[in-house]
Amino acid sequence: MHHITLQTPGQLAALPPLSLYIHIPWCVKKCPYCDFNSHSLKDRLPEDDYIDALLTDLQQELPYFWGRPIETIFIGGGTPSLFQAASIDRLLSGIRSLVKLQPEAEITLEANPGTFEIEKFKGFRAAGINRLSIGVQSFDDQALSRLGRIHNRQEALTAIDTALALFDKVNIDLMYALPSQTVATAQADIQTALATGARHISAYHLTMEPNTPFGHTPPPGLPQDEAALDIEDAVHQALLDAGFEHYETSAFARSSQQCRHNLNYWQFGDYLGIGAGAHGKLSFPDRIERTTRCRHPQDYLAAMQKAPADAVTRQPVAPDDLAFEFMMNALRLTQGVPSTWLQERTGIAPARIAAALHTAQSRGLLSADPLRFAPTEQGQRFLNDLLQLFL
């Protein structure tokens, strides 16, 4: 006999897996397309103070996830590889002393080729980093200079080769639909990435985000809609032909190389977000909360020294928004998620969104498999239209 736990709507019978995201907000130079919370380095990097602040942040968060193990860690930015290996080592040691970190945890660090030093990368590995994500964007020197990047093709290739010799898992970030890009030059970028032997490639469409220099003044020569779609199709096809699985909107991996940390986001798992401007999502038996930290590094550092709680805003997710938020993540995954997870991870019964599910299926955007919520190929292509149905 299976015991069925009856819950009131919005009650969670069990809590989902928990990840930790750590934001390091500094860059050598801010890129004109970037809308992340990142700040160009004006003077000395306050490494020690910032590591202290991160550990204070984590410590004050402990009562909210007491006893729950951490499955994955992702150190993002900014450019976390600007920090010394000793600082990352102190950070990870501090985390291990505060939380129950799973022995097989995936621990990712974002790195840029322009901040690459072989000894430093060895130090990151010794500190416990086991996955490196390298922000390459392009292997074309002209494209890199148009994007405002500080590295060149050769530096990118050297960084990737070294990373692959040191780390089990390496991701290359690439962008396409770049100024003056053609299908041929986009394919050359992908073939160069594939030739390195990296087994995870993230391919992002360059977008003009508001409040960025490119958003304000788009660069000349951007491919228009039809040309951009041709480039996207060519990029995706090249990766599929090379045996990569297109497992999420922008992510391609060889088998067993998927990013576990990002999968947890898309599967509506929980994540703590510490550091300047970091976002988090935490489930409790009776509610789901989102957290945000104050954005500016100086404000964040000051708050962590004087009144840590002041740096954090906690906001419950409105029950009416939960189905949409769940779908907004889950339907980015090509394979989707088991349909039972909607109730397990939001407390909402599928019956409450039956009309939207029916419409999505009848329009050919959602798979008819009752055991999974998964987008069809059409649904992947028109993801925004599919998501609108759950609003």
N, C-alpha and C positions, 0 to 999 in steps of 0.2 A: 504493500500500500504506500502510495506517495502522500505525504502530509502536505496539504496546500495551506499556505499562510494567507489568510484573508487580510487585505490591507484597506484602509480608507484611501481614497484617491490622493495621490501626492505623497503617500508613505512608501519608503524604500525598505524592502525586506533585507537587503544586503548592500554594502557600499562597494562601488567599483574600484578597480586598481588605481593606485595613486602614483603620480610622477612629480618631479621637482624641476621647475624652470628657473634659471638664474640669469638675470640680465646684467651685462657689463656694458655701459653706455658709451664708451669712448671709441673714436676712430682717428686714424692719422688725418683723414680728410673726408668730409661728408660728400657722398655721391649725389649728383643732381636729381636722380630718380627716387631717392630713398625717403620713405616717410616713417621709418622706424624711429624710436626714441634713441637717437645717437648724436653725439656731440664731438666736434673736431677738437683735437687736443691742442690747448693753447699753451700750457706749460707742463709742469711735472705731473705725472700720473699718480693720484693718491691711492696707490695699491693697498698699502697696509690698512689705511683707514677704511677703505671700501670693503676689504675682506672682513674686518671687524664688524662693519655695519651689516653685511650679509648674514654673518653668524648671529648677531643680535636679532635681526629680522626673523631668522628661522626659529630662534629660541622663543621669541614671543608668539610665534604661530603654533608652537607645540600643543597647547590645550585644544586646538581646533581639530587635530588629527591624531590625538594620543593613541599610541599602540599600533597605528597602521604602518605597514612596511612601505618603503619607497622602491618602486620597480625600475624606474629609469631617471636619469638626470640629463638635462640639456643646458649647456652654458652658451647663451646666445648674445647677440649685441646689435649694434656696435661691432667691435673687433676684439673678442676675448683673448685672441692670441697675442695681443699687445702686452698682456700681463706676463710676468716672469713665471717659469715653471714652479718655482718655490712658492709663489702666491697661490697658484692653483692647487698645489700639494697641501698647503695650510688650509685652504678652503675645504677640500675634500676630506681631510683628516677631521676638521671641525664638524662637518656634516655627519661623518661616521660616528662621532662621539655623541651626537644629539639624537639621531634617528636610527631606526632599524633599516639599514640599506641592504637589499637582497644581494646575496653573494654573486649572483649572475647578472646584476644590474647592468644595463646598457648606459654608458656615460659618454655623452657627445660633447665635443668642443668645436665651436665655429672658428675657422682660421682663414686668414687672407694670405695669398702668396707674397704680398708686399711686406708681411711681418714675419716671414719664414726664416728660421735659423735651425740648422739640423740639431744642434745640441738642445735647443729649447723644445723641439718636437720630441726628442728622446725623454726629456724631463717631464713633458706632459704624459707620455706613456707610463713612465715610472710612478707618476702621481696617481694613476688609476684611470686615465682617459682611455677608452677602448674603441671609440668611434670618432672620426674626424670629418667635419664637413667643410669643404674648401670653396670659398666664394670666388670662382674663376670668372663667370659671366660670359667670357668669349676668349678664343685663342687667337683672335685677329687683332693685331696691334693697333690698327686704325680704329676698329670698333671700340677697343678698350679706352683709347684716348677720348673718343666721342662720349663714352659713358663716364668719364672722369675718374677712371680707375688708376691706381698708382703702380700697378704691376704690368709686366709685359708677358708675351706668350712663353718665352723661355723660362721665366721665373715661375709661371704657373705649372709648366711641365716638370720642373725640378721639384717643386713642392709636392706635386701629386706622386711622383716616383718615390720620394722619401717617405711620404705618408703611407703608401702602400707597403713599403718594406717594414714599417713599424706597427701599423694598426690593422686589426682584423677587418674592420669595416671603415670604408672611406666613401664619402659622398662628394660628387662634383656638382656645384650649382652652375647652371648655364641660363642665359637669357636669349630669347629669340624675338623676331619682329623688331630688330634694332635699326637705327637710322642707316639708310642706304643698303640694308641687307637684302640679299636675294635668296632664292631657294638653294642655289649652289653654295653660297658662302655659309648659309645656316647648316647645310649638310656637312660642309668641311669641318665646322665646329664640332658637330656630333661625332663625326668619324675620328677626329683627333681625340675626343674624350674617350670613345670606345677603345681606341688603340692603346690607351694608357693601362687598360686592364681594370679600371675602377668598376665596381659591381653595383653601384647605386648612383643614378644621375637624376637630379631634379631639373626640370626644364620649365622655365617661367616665361610667360609672354610679358614683354616690357610694357608697363602701363604708366600712363601719365597721372600720377596721384596728385590730388589737390594739395596745396601748401608745400609743394616742392618746386625747385627752379624749373624742372621739366614741365610740371603741371602748369606753371605760370607762363613759360615760353617753351613750347615743345621744340625739340631739335629738328632741323631740316631733314628731309629725306625719309621720314617715317613711312613704312609700308602701309598702304591703305587697306581697308577691311578684307577685300578679296585676296590681295597679295599676302596679307598677314595670315589668312586662313591656309593658303597654299603652303606657306612656310611652316605653319604649325603641323599640317598633315605630313609634310616631308620629314620633319623632326620626329614626330611620333612614330611614323612608319620605319624610319631608320633604326630606332631603338627596339621596336618590335621585331624587326628582321634580325637584329643582333641577339635575340633571345631574352630580352628584358620583358618583365611583366609590367604593364601600365596599371599599377595597383591603386593609385590615387590621382586626382585631377592633374597634378604637376609632378608626380613621383614615379620613377621607373627603377626596377631592381631585378637582379638575378635572384633565383630562389633562395629563400632564407636570409636575404640581405635587406629586407624592409626595415625602415626605421621604427623601432618599437615605441619610441617616445611619441612620435607623431601619430602612429596608429592609435595610441591611447587617447589622444585628442579627438581623433575622428570617430572613435568608438564611444565617445561621450564619457570617457573615464575622467577621473579627478586629477587636478594638478595644482600644486602650490606654486605661486609665482613670487619670487623674492628679487630685490634689486630695484633700482630707479625705474619707475613706470611699468613694472611687471604686472601682468594680469594673472589671476588664479581662478579656479572653480573647485568648490568643495561641496560634497554631498553630506547631509545629515539625515537621520531617519525621517525627519518631518519637513525638510526643505533643501534647496540647493542654493548656495551663495556664490556670488562672484566677488573677487577682491581686486582692488587696484592700489598700486603704490604711487606716491607723488613722483612726478616725472623728472624734475630737474635734479641732476646728481648732487648739486650743492644743498638743495632743500632736503633731499633724501638723507644725505650724510648728517646734516644738522639734526634732523628729526630722530635718527637712530641713536645719536649721542645723548639727546635730551629727553625726548618723549616718543619712544618707538611707535606706540599705538596711534599717534597723530599722523603717521605717514600712510596709514592704511584706511581705505574705504571699503566697507562690506555692504553688499546689496543683494537681498534675496531675488532670485529669478521669479517673475510672476508666473503662477501655474499656467496661465493662458499662453505663455511664450515657450513653454518647455518642449512641446511637440516640434515646433519650428526649429528651435535651437538644436534639438536632437537630430532632426533630418538634415539641417544645414551642414552638420559634420558627417553624419553617416553616409549621406548620398554622394559625398566626394570620393568615397571608396568604390572602385569598380565592382567589387564583390558584395558591397553593402554590408549589412550586419544581420544577425538573427533577429527575427521580428519580436521574439520574447524580450529582447533587450529594451524595447521602448518602455515597457512596464517596469522592468528591473531597474533601469537607470533614470527614469523620470517619475515613476509612480502613476503614469497615465496609461489607461487601458487602450489597446488598439481600436476598440469599438468607438472611442471618442473621436477618432480621426477617420472613421470608415468612409465617409463621403469623399474626403480628399484623396484617400487611397484609391477609391473606385475611379474617380476622375483621372488621376495620374495614370492608372492602368489602361483606362479606355482611350487615353490620348497616346498610348504607346511610349510613355516616358518612364514608367515603373514596371519592373518585372512582375509577372503574375504569380510567381512562386509564393505561396502563403507562409512559408517558413523563413523567408528573408525579405528585408527591405533593400532592394538593389536597383540602381538606375539601369534602364536599357541603354543601348548605344546612342539612341536618339536622346534619351534622358541625360546622358553624359554631355552631349553636345549642347543641349538646351537646359543646362542645370538650373539657371535662374528661373526659367519658366516653371520647371518642376517644383522648385522650392516655394515659389509664390503660392502654390496650391495649399501649402500648410500654414500660411500666415493667418 
